[in-house]
Amino acid sequence: MLAARSVAVSTALRLRISGAHRRRAYVGSVPGRRANRDRDFEGGMRRIMADYFGLDGSEPVYDEANFERRFRVPRVVFERIFADIKEEPFWRQTVNAMGRPQAYALQKLVPAFRVLAFGETYDCADEYDRLSKATIEICVKKLLDFLNTRFQPEYLRPPTKTELNAIMERSAARGPPGCIGSLDCTHWEWRGCLKALVGQYMSRKKRRAIVLVTICDHDLYVHHLFVGAPGSHHDLNVLGQSPLFMDMMDGAWPPKDLPYTVNGRTRTMPYYLTNKAYQKYPVFLSCYAKPATRKQRIFNRLQEAVRKDVVHLYGVLTSRFQMLLRPSRFTTVTQMIKAVKAMASLHKMILFERRGYVLSNGRVYAAAVARSGGCGSDGGMWSGAMGGGVAAPPTLGSAHAGGDDSVGRGGGAGHGGVVHAQLEPLPGGSMPDVRIGMDDPPGSFLFFLHAGAAFTDNDAFVTLRDDLAEHVYGKREVFLARYL
């Protein structure tokens, strides 16, 4: 009995190794297979048109507010995407081998947006859109690819120098001059994580997730997005993997030609607002861990209030696109990365469409100046009135901005003047001229060495934070008025 069982096991193993035990290949339409469902593509398309766009001259059933509630984007944004995508090969209406017309482009786009908007399953809209689960899944992936290919270079890019100047000016009006955004991390739970990767992606909350690193400004414009790090990593480890951190270590970012003045000192390295978990570097400004004086407590209050911009961004993204709020059903990290970047692009498209309806920070600043009895300029240059704004760039040795292109992260050009110092000749020979104050050539070893030293200078961080605390304390009535 045991011998027969061992022979059977060995035979099964031999067949499996030789490839005889394989999954049956797809054979298509053969007798005995279940027939395809009659989807009635024409009826599904007429239903969509009647509900949201109007059919046969009649008004749509749902108005603009209901349209945005269902698709989470304004109608003008949806129509722009549809106009760009309808002529793509996958989205065009085709005819099958039997001569029957297939689904329309709009009929494929509607359920894909519903999946992004509510995080619903692929077959949830089957009876309404008349599409199968497999077709809707393909539509979602094709939509993500199109959004990233078409709109990511336009909406997920580094800010231009003009935009950086505007961000720094408005930051000076809010309190911290030299600030170019807020940085933070969050997690997106991964329901479809493979069992082999559970330990790698398990977060401290015992949930499988990936990490998102985001930088935004006061208008919630996303300027940097790094997605895909395993959830088991700490925020510092994730930040160290991001291209932004590597560019900072190489001296390519942030730009050095945007000086600002605070507490009588002019600096050339802008910074991001972070929480206390990040490194104490001059480019990451955090609050005091244990404030001992009233000046430090007031600075902490303002810093935490301004830093909430990135927290506000996460709240807006998860409320608008509930796919980020629910555990992801994607089975690969690559698809999750595409989904996050596509939703960030849609978010910025919506902001550009609606920024005319948002109360400008200039009006908020004007109201604060009126309450304090001061006077400000009308041209948007708020630095003079707030005492600590953007200083004028130096004329000697400074790099000139070449138009309004995006600020590159590979130039690393120097911005200091060349000063020659004649040294005394040594006995028996002469010493050549030594150039003091000359920036190291970009790409050289000394350039990277000095850039890394300046980036990780803890003394510069302490001095900057103390100067900002002094600056904020002197104008505390104006800066904290909007938060009281």
NORPENOR-V280004 format. One record per backbone hydrogen bond with DSSP energy under -1.0 kcal/mol. NH is the residue of the N-H (numbers start at 1). CO is the residue of the C=O. If there is no record, write none. Layout:
nh: (NH:NH)
co: (CO:CO)
//
This chain:
nh: (5:6:7:8:9:10:11:12:13:14:15:16:17:18:20:21:22:33:39:44:45:46:47:48:49:50:51:52:53:54:58:61:62:67:68:69:70:71:72:78:79:80:81:82:83:84:85:86:88:92:96:99:102:108:109:110:113:114:115:116:117:118:119:124:126:129:130:136:137:138:139:140:141:142:143:144:145:146:147:148:149:150:151:155:156:164:165:166:167:168:169:170:171:172:173:174:175:179:180:182:183:184:186:188:190:191:192:197:198:201:203:206:209:210:211:212:213:214:215:216:217:220:223:224:226:228:231:232:233:238:239:240:246:247:248:249:250:251:252:253:260:261:262:265:267:271:272:273:274:278:281:284:285:297:298:299:300:301:302:303:304:305:306:307:309:310:312:313:314:315:316:317:318:319:320:321:322:323:324:326:328:336:337:338:339:340:341:342:343:344:345:346:347:348:349:350:351:352:353:354:355:357:364:365:366:367:368:369:370:371:372:374:382:386:387:403:407:419:421:429:434:436:444:448:449:450:451:452:453:454:455:456:461:462:463:464:465:466:467:468:469:470:471:472:473:474:479:480)
co: (1:2:3:4:5:6:7:8:9:10:11:12:13:14:15:15:20:30:37:40:41:42:43:44:45:46:47:48:49:49:55:50:51:63:64:65:66:67:68:74:75:76:77:78:79:80:81:82:85:88:100:96:94:104:105:106:109:110:111:112:113:114:115:121:123:125:126:132:133:134:135:136:137:138:139:140:141:142:143:144:145:146:147:151:152:160:161:162:163:164:165:166:167:168:169:170:171:176:271:216:273:214:212:210:208:328:328:194:195:197:207:203:201:188:229:186:226:184:224:182:221:217:215:215:213:211:209:200:230:234:235:236:242:243:244:245:246:248:247:247:267:389:265:262:260:178:283:181:285:275:279:281:272:293:294:295:296:297:298:299:300:301:302:303:306:307:308:309:310:311:312:313:314:315:316:317:117:116:321:322:189:332:333:334:335:336:337:338:339:340:341:342:343:344:345:346:347:348:349:350:351:354:360:361:362:363:364:365:366:367:368:369:380:382:383:401:159:436:434:426:421:419:441:444:445:446:447:448:449:450:451:452:457:458:459:460:461:462:463:464:465:466:467:468:469:470:475:476)
//
